[in-house]
Amino acid sequence: MVFIEQEEGRIKDVSFELLTKAGELASELKERVSAFVMGEGISSLTEEIASYGADVVYIAEDPELKHYRTLPYFHAAKQVIREENPQIVLFGATLIGRDLAPHVASYFYTGLTADCTELQIGEEKMLYQIRPAFGGNIRATIVTPDYAPQMATVREGVMKMGAPKKGRKAEVKKVKIKIPAEAAALTQVLHHERKEKTINLKGAEIIVAGGMGLGSAEGFAMVKELAKVLGAEVGATRAAIDAGWTEADRQIGQTGTTVRPKLYFAVGISGAIQHRAGMEESFKIVAVNTDPEAPIFDIADYKIVGDYKTVLPELIAAYKKLQK
Ligand SMILES: Cc1cc2nc3c(=O)[nH]c(=O)nc-3n(C[C@H](O)[C@H](O)[C@H](O)COP(=O)(O)OP(=O)(O)OC[C@H]3O[C@@H](n4cnc5c(N)ncnc54)[C@H](O)[C@@H]3O)c2cc1C
């Protein structure tokens, strides 16, 4: 069962990524994929949910579910999960998923693995919930053998999204939910405003990312210049963000965004495992680093050993020339 996260009728990509993964897991288990979506005025979403592989779609509509609030969503979720009684429940590791999933897991007195990067069916048909642990130095496989359902949240952008099959049908189950008055009253949404995102790392085809090797905010500006010439998005390591050279939303890696662009420039980036976790699936990687032994070169397709101060101006000039 997959929690479908929607806001104002727009479903988050991570929900489609989870449906795709759920399809693989369910076919191994010879089970069906169910999904649940909550909100107000969202019945038109069921077709889209079905097209990504849900066999059953539970839909809970109520004015109290218009905007996310922990308790009304929790009461709706537990009701749906009780009705379907799934073996596995998956949530996106989004702000909402990270809030809702632990509430649900503690209600069912079961385990929850947060921020999984891989899911597999293992021995005795158990869900192997795989995630980096101990600062990313090991890959831990976590199981929930004694309690049900088995629950996990999954990082956004980590699982591949399948292609939707138009016209695919699912059984739609409308759920009449009961939200206790005190749960609805505890927090109220007085005003809701959508802030458009200006940074779009996930959708970028090219990313130019900078690290500590740039030495200063002035050095980092050269990464921004290369990005501008290429029409690319700017990314950064956590260290470069901690240094205050760019916005926190540009962090790529285990605790930042996971990206998969066609072209990824890693400039002055050592290639720590926590950074690689967020970018190593990029189609082509170009690394610029003074140290020929830097770990980033292990995964780079194009390896430029050199000082960014000489390499970047040449790249910028060359790309400008190509555009003429
Ligand atoms: C729990 C945890 C979560 C983390 N999550 C993340 C995460 O999500 N994302 C992330 O990025 N990090 C994360 N980190 C931090 C991570 O471990 C590294 O510290 C960080 O990625 C290093 O950043 P860096 O490559 O910019 O710096 P460094 O490791 O200091 O590397 C700088 C590189 O620049 C090169 N260099 C120096 N001068 C030049 C020059 N003039 N020209 C070209 N190259 C030069 C050096 O040879 C070196 O390889 C996390 C750490 C922990 C413990």
The ligand as a Gaussian input file, in Angstrom:
#p B3LYP/6-31G(d) Opt

LIG

0 1
 C       25.397000      12.114000       8.344000
 C       26.085000      12.926000       7.288000
 C       25.338000      13.370000       6.219000
 C       25.965000      14.111000       5.203000
 N       25.211000      14.506000       4.124000
 C       25.843000      15.131000       3.108000
 C       25.129000      15.481000       1.922000
 O       23.913000      15.272000       1.796000
 N       25.805000      16.088000       0.929000
 C       27.153000      16.361000       1.001000
 O       27.701000      16.913000       0.034000
 N       27.839000      16.055000       2.118000
 C       27.223000      15.457000       3.161000
 N       27.942000      15.177000       4.287000
 C       29.330000      15.680000       4.393000
 C       30.340000      14.822000       3.659000
 O       30.776000      13.792000       4.514000
 C       31.574000      15.629000       3.227000
 O       32.121000      16.256000       4.361000
 C       31.304000      16.689000       2.177000
 O       30.567000      16.151000       1.099000
 C       32.623000      17.213000       1.653000
 O       32.387000      18.310000       0.825000
 P       33.433000      18.758000      -0.264000
 O       33.672000      17.677000      -1.250000
 O       32.930000      20.072000      -0.758000
 O       34.744000      19.097000       0.586000
 P       36.113000      18.309000       0.760000
 O       35.899000      16.908000       1.150000
 O       36.941000      19.179000       1.658000
 O       36.755000      18.284000      -0.692000
 C       37.274000      19.381000      -1.369000
 C       37.927000      18.874000      -2.649000
 O       38.369000      19.978000      -3.432000
 C       39.623000      19.673000      -4.032000
 N       40.297000      20.939000      -4.324000
 C       41.006000      21.736000      -3.475000
 N       41.439000      22.843000      -4.121000
 C       40.991000      22.740000      -5.402000
 C       41.117000      23.574000      -6.539000
 N       41.761000      24.752000      -6.492000
 N       40.535000      23.183000      -7.718000
 C       39.865000      21.984000      -7.791000
 N       39.721000      21.145000      -6.725000
 C       40.273000      21.530000      -5.537000
 C       40.321000      18.813000      -2.989000
 O       41.307000      18.005000      -3.607000
 C       39.163000      18.008000      -2.410000
 O       39.022000      16.770000      -3.115000
 C       27.345000      14.440000       5.305000
 C       28.074000      13.986000       6.401000
 C       27.467000      13.255000       7.390000
 C       28.292000      12.770000       8.549000

